[in-house]
Amino acid sequence: MLVKFEELGKKPDPGMPLLQLGFRPFFLLAGISAVLLILIWILLFSAVGPDTVYGTVYWHGHEMVFGYVMAVVAGFLLTAVKNWTGRQTLNGIPLLALSILWLVARLLPFFPASIPYWLVATIDLSFLPALAAAILPLLLKTKNYRNLIFIGIILLLTAANIVFHFGVAGVLASGQAYGLYAAVYTILLLISIMGGRVIPFFIEQGVSGDFTRKSYPAIEISASAVLLLLGILHTVGAIGIPAVIIALLAAVLHLIRLSGWYVKGIWRVPLLWVLVLAYGWIIVGLFLMALAMAGLFAISLAFHALTIGGIGLMTMGMMVRVSMGHSGRRLVAPAWLPAAFAALNLAVLVRVFLPMLMPIESYPLLVLISALIWVFAFTIFVFRMAPIYFLP
């Protein structure tokens, strides 16, 4: 079953609009956190920010993955499961409680001297299981077994977060890196699975003229499987020639897949081209990852093509699309949102490609410029989208 994001004319639920459905509080929190977390990262990168229990670099990685992205995932799944099952997902006080749990997990790392680490870790690790507990019964009661794969994704992300916290606690050497790599590739797998379902559908509904999706069943399965294999190899540090080949294969498979969705009419519809470009950045990131694993440049550059371009742009585009459809508004990007989409693309170019071309001394400046462009893009998102979350 496809996710139905077009619910125009739907009668709003009673009660406070912000707590009617999961996308409202969590997409708002995601947008605000995308701004604040990177502003804090700029301070930390400049050696003037606050101490965190995770350490500077790992705090940045953890909070962007388990903070920002998980807010998007929560908002998306709580909304999608309602459509898949026809049953009400969390709203009202229970939804507020889950949102507060997410927020507390973002705040506690800034008090390393006064809050025991076991409490920081426990609260942070509680969020994803709580999300799974909120949606699993609905899937089971309605025999919606096809979508149980998303419970599996949540479990993988939880396991990755456990590994991260084992690293912080000193139980597992380099656990922070293992956990973050595993989480990012799991998110890419989620995008691969969900993107294959909805992006062609959105294109079919959104472009004028004929569009026939070219589907290659073997490619559909193998693209996600090879991506998963690459994630396993990268996570365990096996980045030799086999990983280079797997990364190249993953890029080619996803390129073939995307080519079956392409139609030139997307460029007239910002809510379509943003998703196609985001998927394209995943392909570019996989190609770059192969080159980086071969030793041509730093892996972090390829990684940021996947995270800023692939994950960042895809999540922003999906949040806008879902928000417009589920608030009963026309499926048109609000004013200035296309500029935000374009800005995120610029942030990737500055963060990934300019360091390859410019002297190493310019690297810190390029990181800061890219971060500020990201902040600019998500500031637009927050100011344009926040009213939607508070209104029926």
N, C-alpha and C positions, 0 to 999 in steps of 0.2 A: 504494500500500500504506500502510495506517495504521500508526503506531508502536504496537507492543504493549507497554504499560506494565504490564499485569497478568501477572506471571510467578510467581504464587503456587505454592509447593511446589517451585519450581525448586531442583535440587541445586546448592549453591554450588561455585564453581570452587576448585581447590586453591590454596594459596599465601596470602600475606598479603591479607586482605580489602580493605584500603585500596587495593591496586593491582590488583584483579581487573578492574575496568571503569571507564571514564572518569568516570562521574558521581561516583564516590566521592572521589577526591582533588580534583577540580575544583569540585564543589559545596561541599566543605569549605573550600577556598581562597576560593571566592566569598563564603561566609558570613563568614569571618574578615576578609576584605578589606573587605566592606561595613561592618563595624564600625570597623576600624582606619583605613581611608582617610577616613572621615567624622570620626573623632576628630582625625586630623591636620589635616583641613580646618578644623575648629573652631579649632585653634591658629593655623593660617595666617590665617584670617579675623579672628582676634583680634590679629594681628600679633605673635604670640609663637612661631610655629612655625619649623621649619628651612627653610633656603633649598633651592630645587629648580631644576634646570636649565630647567624649563619655565615658571617663574614661577607665582605663587600661583593665579590663577584658571584658567589653562590646565592647570596640574597637576591641579587638581580635576576639570576636565572630562575630561582625557585618561585619568586613572586610573579614573574611574567607568566610562568607555566601554571603553577598551582593557585595563583591568585587571579590574574586577568583572564587567562584562557578558561580556567574552570568555572568562572562566573558566566562566561559565554556558554559553555557546555551545559551548565545547570539551567540557564534560561531557555536554551534551545530544547533540551530533553523534556523539561517540565511542560513546555508548550506542545512539542511534537507528540508526546505520549497521550495527551488529551485528545488529539486528533486521531491517533492510531486506535485508541481504545473506546472513544466516546465517553470516557469517565473523567470527572473533574480531578485534576492533579492539585497539589498543594495550593492553597490560597488563604488569605486572612492571616490569623495569628501563626499557624504552622509555617507558612511561607516567610513571614517576618522572622520567626525563630531561626530558620535555615539561613536567611540572609545575615542575621546577627552572628551566627556561628562563623560564616565566611569572613565577616568583618573583624571579629575578634582574632581570628587566625592571622590576619594581616597586621594587627597591632602588636601582638605579644612579642615578636622577635626583637622589638626595639627596647625591651627591658631585660637585657641579659643578666643584669646584676640582681634584680629583685624578683624575678619569676623563674622557678626551677625549670630546667630544660624539658623534663619529662612532661610537664604540663603544656608547654609550648607545642611539643610534638604531638601529644594526645589530642589537643584541640584541632590542630592542623590536619591530623590524620582522620579525624571524625567526619569531616565534611563530605567526602566522596561516598563513604558507606551510608551516611544519612540520605544522600541523594538517591543512591541505589535503593534503599529501603522505601523511599517515597514512591518510586515508579515500578519496582518489581512486582508488587502484588497486583497492580492494575494490568500489567502485561500477562501475568499468569491467569488471572480471573477471566480475562477475555480471550485466552488461548492465542495471544499475539506472539507466538514463538519466534517468528522471523526476526523480531526486533530485540530478542534477548541478547543479540550480539552486542548491543550497547551496554548491557550489564557487564558483559565480558570486558569491554573497553574500560569501564569504570574500575573493574577489579585490577586490570593491568596498570592503570594510572595510580591506583592505591598502592600496589606493590612497588611501583617506581618511587613513590613518595616515601614509603617505608625504607627503601634502600637509601634514599637521600638522607633521611634522619639517622639511619645507622652510621652514615659517614660523618655527619655533624657530631654525633655522640662518641665517635672514635671507635665504634664497634667494627666498622668495615672501612678499610683504607680505600680512599677515592670513591666512597659510596655516593658522595654528592654528584660527582660527574656521571657515574653509572646511572643514577636515578634520573638526572636531567636528560641524558641522551635517550634513555628508555621512554621517558614521558613524551619528549618531542616527537619521536618516531611513532608512538602510539597515537598522538594527536594527528599526525600526518595520515596514519592509517584510517582514523575516524573520518578525516576529510575525504580520503579516497573512497571509502564506502558510501558516505552520505552524499558526497559530490556526484558520484555516479548515479545516484537515485534522482537527485533534484535538479542539478544544473541543466541537463538536457530537457527536463520537463519545463523548467523556467524559460528556457530559450524557445521551446515550442509554443508556449503561451504568450511570449513577449515580443516575438518578431512578426512583422507582417510578411505575407507570402508563404510559400511552401518551405517547410523544414522537415526533413526526414532524418532522424537520428540513425547514424551508421553504428551499429552495435556489433562488437566482436566478442562473443562469449568467452573465448579462450583468453583474450586480452583482459577482459573485465576481471577474471579470477586471478590471472598470473600477475597483473600489475600490482594488486594489493599484496599478493603472496611474496613477490620479490621485494617489495618495499619493507615488509615485515622482516624478511631475511636480512636485508641491509641493516635494519635497526638492531637486530640481534648482534650482527658482526661488529657494528660500530660501538654498541654498548659494552661489549666485552673486550674491546680494544684490538680486534682482529682486522686491522686496516691495511693489509697487504694487497697483493695483486688480485686475489679472489674478491675482495671487497670492492676494488676498483671496477672489476668486470660487472659485479652485481649492481653497483651504482649506475653504471652506464646502461645496463639492461633495464633497470627501473626507469631511468629517464626516457629511454626509447619507447617502452611499453606505455608509459603515461602520455607521451607525445602522440602515439598512435590513437590512444583513447580520446584525447582531447580533439584530435583532428576529426573524429567522427561526430563531434558536437558543434563544430564551427560553422557559422554562417555569417556573412558580412553584415547582416542586419543588426547584429549585436552592438555595433559601434554607435548606433543611434539611441541605445537604451543603457544609461549608466548602471542600472541595477543588474544588467547582464554582463557588460564588459568588465565590471569590477570582479565578478566571480571567475570569468574566463582568464583574466590577467593574473588573478591570484593562483589559479591552478597552473598557469604558465610559469609563475615564479617557482612553484614546486619542481617543475621539470628543469628549469634553469638551475635551481639549487642542487638537484641530483647530478646534473652534468658537472657542476662546479665541485661537488663533493667527490666525484670520481677523480677529477684533476687534483684536488687537494690531497686526497689519499695517496695519489701518485707522487706527492711531494712538490707540486708546482707552486703552491702558496698555502697560507694558513687555513686549517680546517674551519676556524671560526668565521672566516669570510663566507664560505659556502653555507655554514650553519645559519648565518644571519640572512642569507637569501631565502632559506627555508622558513625561518621564523618571522622576520619582518614582512617579507613579500608574500610567502605562501600562507602562513597562519595569520599574520596581522591583517593583511588585506582581505583574506577570506572571511575572517570573523567580523570585520567591520561591515563588509558587504552583506553578509547573512543577517547581522543584527538589524540593519536598515530594512532589508527585505521582509524579515519576519515581523518587525515592529509595524511597518506600514500595513501589511496584510491583516494582522491580528488586532489592529486597532480600528479596523473598518475604513482605512484611508486608501486612496488610489495608490497603485503600485508604481509610483513615480518618486525618484530621489528628491528629497526636499532641497531647496536652494542651498548652495554652498557645499552640499555633500559630494558632488562630483569633484570639487576642488580638494576635498579631504582625501578622496580616493587617489587623485593625481599626486597629492603631497606624499602619501605613503609610498607610491612608486618611486618618487624622488628620494625618499629616505633610504630605500634599498640601494639605489644607485650610488648614493654618497657613502653608505656604510660598507658596501661590498666591492664596488668596482673602482672607485677613486683610490682606495688604499693600494690597489694593484699598480696604479699608474703614477702615484705621487711618492715623494721621498718618505721614508719611515718616520721622520720627524713630524710629519703632518698628520700622522695617524690619530693622536689624541684629539686634535681639532676636528677631524672628520667624524669621529665618534660623537663628539658634542653637537656638531651641526646636524647629523642624522637624528640624534635624540631630540633636538629642538623641532625638527620638521615633524617627527612623530607626534610630539606634544601639540604642535599646531593643528595637525590633522584631527586628533582626537578631541581637542578643544572645540573644533567645529562640530564634531559629532555630538558632544555633550550639549552644547547650546541649541543645536537644531532638534535633537531627539528627546531631550529631557521633558519638554512640555507634553509630548505624546504619552509618556509613561505616567504622568500625573492626571491626564484628562481621559475621559471615557473614549 
